[in-house]
Amino acid sequence: MKKEKVLIVDMLNMYVRNFSAFAMSNDNGELVSGIYGSLASIRSQIEIHQPHYVFIAWEGEKSSERRRKTLTEYKEGRSFKGLNRKHFDSSEEDEKDSFARQLILLKECLGDLPVYQLGVKYLEADDVIAYLCKKVLKDNYEKIIVSSDKDYFQLIDETTTVFRPIKTKANKIGQFINTEWMSDIEECYPPNYTLIKSLCGDKSDNIEGVKGVGEKTVKKDFPFLSNIQEYTIDNIQEYALEQVANKQNRYQKYIDNKDLIEMNYKLVQLLDPNISITSVDTIYRIIEKSNLKFNSPNFRIKLLSEGISPSNIDNWVSSFATIKTSSIEI
């Protein structure tokens, strides 16, 4: 029997991309690119994937604090990324106000759609998505994670795909990343992508990797990561020790940086979501108590009140109406 499809959206990732990509204002001159673009993107993803259910994952309050206990600098000092100023002239303060205002309205609009919205205190969106995939939905559903963030590559398996909504000449609608793509293009067995991230770090999150090491270097130095087998940091260390014994001195840096690699693994791994019982209970409670319904009149009124009236609003409504309103079985 064919599995039902579940679309899982990293919402802040999608919202930031839309807010920053282009400038759109309503009749009052207020920016609406974030909300308009995000709703249009969700609708587009529904059209592409035709899911039965949709989950929206948000960053929870104080979401960075858990990882800051491991690395104090984690996500510190992130600068505000605003609009492309070639297309619109506004101050950074105005953009920040608009960013917050549209985000609130987006959450309200999503409340009128038949989607699950999950935002859990102390959890980042990727923690929520990992827990959904690995623990809640497991292999019972076909899961499609929508995000441009490559961190989700480690979660890919026979029932989990990542869709990166980044359009190129070769990919007109975006990239479907599945197990075959990981093997042929990324040359890495999905769970082992966690090790690549641990060795390389992630500058966007202030996670320093082994100096001078990038993805290509890791894949060259540890070719076995493409094997259909999940490896560990111990395997990396053992292999590095063997290579140093064979006069391959470039491997010494992996041995010298074992503590750094182990710390990074704790920060980047999503394979075994390490979240509190309280957070687990909150996730299940939100899902079980969500009263899914499509309030089309309210949805239209909210958009009109913001001066947003898409010419194809009926098509938007038709797309959102295809999502199931019955509770998902977990």
N, C-alpha and C positions, 0 to 999 in steps of 0.2 A: 504494500500500500504506500502511495506517495506521501511523503511528509509535507505538513503544512509549512509555509514560508513565514519567517519572522524578520522584519526589517528593524535593525537596531541603529539609531542615529546618534552619533556623538554631536550633540546639538550646539555646544559652544564652538566647536571646530567649524561647523557649517555656518553658524551665525557670523563669526569673525570673518570668514572668507567672503561672505556676501556683503557684509558691511564695508569691508575694505576694498572690494573689487571694483565697485562702480558707485557713482553718485546718482541718487534719484530723490526728488523732492515732491511733496504734495502741493496743492494749490496755495497753502499758507507759507510755502517756502521751507517747510520742515523736512529734514532728511527722513526717508522711509526705506532706503536701500536694504537695511538690515532685515527688517520684518518682511518686506515684499520679497526680497531675494530668497530668504530662508523658507517661506511658505511655498514659493514657486519651486524651490529645490526639493522640498519634501514631496510635493505633488509630482515632480519629475521622477523622483526615485520610486514612487508608487507605480507610475506608468511603466518604468523600466522593469522593475522586479515583480510587480503584481503580488505583493505579500498578503497574507491573511490577517496578520497582526503587525502593529507598529509600536516599537518602544523608543522613547526619547530619553536619552541619558544626559543629565546636567552635572556640572561641578557642584558638589555640596558645599555648605558653609564650612570655612576653615579647612578646605580640602587638602591643602598642602602640608598641614601640620604633622600628619603621621610620618611622612617621608622626611620632614625636617628634623625629626628625632634621630634619623640616621645620617642625614647630611644637612647641616644648618643652612647652607647656601642654596638649597633646592628651590628653584624657581624664584629666587630673590632678584629684585631690581628689574623685573620685566617692564619694558617701556610700552606705552600705549601705541598701538599700531592703527592709525586712522585711515582716512580715505586717500585715494590716489589724487593728489593735489593738482594733477594736470587737468582733472575733470571738474573739480569743485573747489571753491575758495571759502574756507571757514577756519575759525580758530580752533586750536586743540581743545580748549575748554568747551566750546560749543559741540565739538565732536564727542567728547566724553559724556556730556549731558544727553546728547542724542543717542549714544550707544546704550546708556542705562535706560532711557525712556522707551526705546524700541524693544529692548530686551524684556521689559515688564509686559509690554503689550503683546509680544510674541507668545509669552507664557500664557497670557489670558486667552489668546486666539486658539492656542493648542488645547486649552481646556474645553473648547467647544468641539474639538475633533475626537474621533474614537481612537485615541492613542494613549498608551501608558506613559506617564511622565515620572521619571525616577531621579530624584536629587536627594542624596543622603549625607547628613552632616559628617564631616571628616573624610568623605570618600570623593575621589576624583572620578570623572566620567569613565575612565578606562578601568577603574576598579569595579564599578557597577556593571559595565559591559562584560568584563571577564567573568564576574560571578554569574551573570545571566547565562553566558555561554557554557561555562564549565559546570555549574551546579544546579541552576534553576531549569533551564531548557534542555541542557545536556545534548544527547543525540536524538531526542524525540522530535526535533524540528530542524528544518533547513534554515540556517541563520545567515543573514547578510548584514555585515557591519559597514556602515557608511561613514567614512572618515578619510582625510588625506594623511593622517598620522600613521607612519610605518610601524609604530609600536605594536599595532594589532596583528602584524604578520605572524607573531608567535602563536596566535590563537587559531590559525587556519588549520582545518582538518577536513575530513570527508563531508561533514555537515556544516562547516563554517567557512564562509567566503568574506573577503574584504573588498568593498567597492570604493575605489578612490575617484571622486568626482572631479578629476583634473583632465580637461580636454586637451588633446594634442592632435596633430595631423593624422597620426596612426590610430588614435583612440578618440573618435568623434564624440562619444558620450562619456568616456571615462575608462578606467582600468578595472577589470575583473581580476582579482588576485585569488587564485585557488592553489591547491597542492601541486598541480601540473606547472603552473606559472612559477611557483617557488622553486621547483626543481629545475626547470628549463632556463628561466631568466635570472632569478635570485641566486640559484645554485646553493640552496640551503634548505634543509628539512625544517619546516616551520618552528617546532619547539626550540631548535638550535639558534634561531634568530635572537633569542634571549641572550645567548653567550656572545654573539656578535655585538649586541648593544652594550653588554657588560664590559667588553674589551675596548670598544670605541668611545663609549660615553655618549652624552647628548648635550651639546653646547646650549641648545635652546632652553634646557632645564638646569643649566649650571652643573651638569654631571661631567666631570673630567674623566677622559679615558686614558689608556696607556699612551704616553707621549709618542707622537709620530705614527699612530696606528689608525687606519681607516678601514672601511668594510672590505675593500679590495685586498688590503694587506692581510686581514684576518682570514679571508677565504683562501688566500695563497698559502699562508702559514699553517692553516688547519683544514686541509681539503676534505677531511672525513666528515665535516659538518654537513655535507650534502648527502651523506648516507641516510637511509631511512632508519634512523636510530636516534634516540634522544641521549645527548651527551651531557656531562656535568663539568663543573669547574675542575674537579679532580682529574678528569680525563684530559683537560687542557693542560694542567700542570704536569701530569705524567708524561704527556707527549713532548712538552717543552723541555723537561729534564732529559729525556732520551735524545732530543736533538742537540742539546748543549753537550751531552756526553759524546756526541758524534761531531763535535767541533762546529756546530751550527750556532754561532754565538748570538745571532740576532734574536734567538728565543730567550735569552737571559732576561730581557725586559719583562716578559710575562711572569717569570719566576719572582723577580724583584717586586713586582706590583700585585702580588697575590691578594694582599689585604684590600687594595683598591678595587680589584676585580670582584671580590666577594661582596664588598659594600655596594658596588654598582648593581650586582645581580639582585640584591634585596630591593633596590630602588626601581628596577625596570621590569622585573619578572611579573607576568600576569597569569602564568600557567596554574599557580596554586594561590588564588586570592587570599591574602592574609588579612581578613577583616574581622571585626569584633562580632560577638553574638548579638549585641544590640543592633549593629548595622544589618546583619543577616535578617533579624526579625523585622526591621524596618522595610527592607526590600520586599519580603514576602507580604507584609501587611499592606503596603502600597498596592501591590499587584492584586491581592485578594479583595481589597476594599474599593478598588477603582470601579466606578460605575460608567462603563464605556457607552457613549452615545454621541451622535452627530447632531449638534444643535445648529443646523444650517442658517436659520434666521439670525441668531445671535452672532454667528461668525460673519455674516454679511454686514450686519450693523456695525460691528467693531471695525471692520475695514473701511466702511463708508465714513465712520466718525473720524477716522484718521486721514480722510481724503484719498484713500486707496480704493480704486474701483477698477480692477483688471477687466479689460474688454472681454476676456475669456473666463469670467468668474463662474459661469455655468459649467465649464469644463473642469475647473478646479473642484467645484462641488461634486461633480460626477466622479472624479478620481477619489476624493476622500470618502465618498459613499460606498466604495468597494471594500473598505476595511471592515472586518468583522466587529460587531459590537458584543458578541457573546464572550464570556470570560474564557481566558486561555487556560488550558489544563496543565497544571504543574505538579 
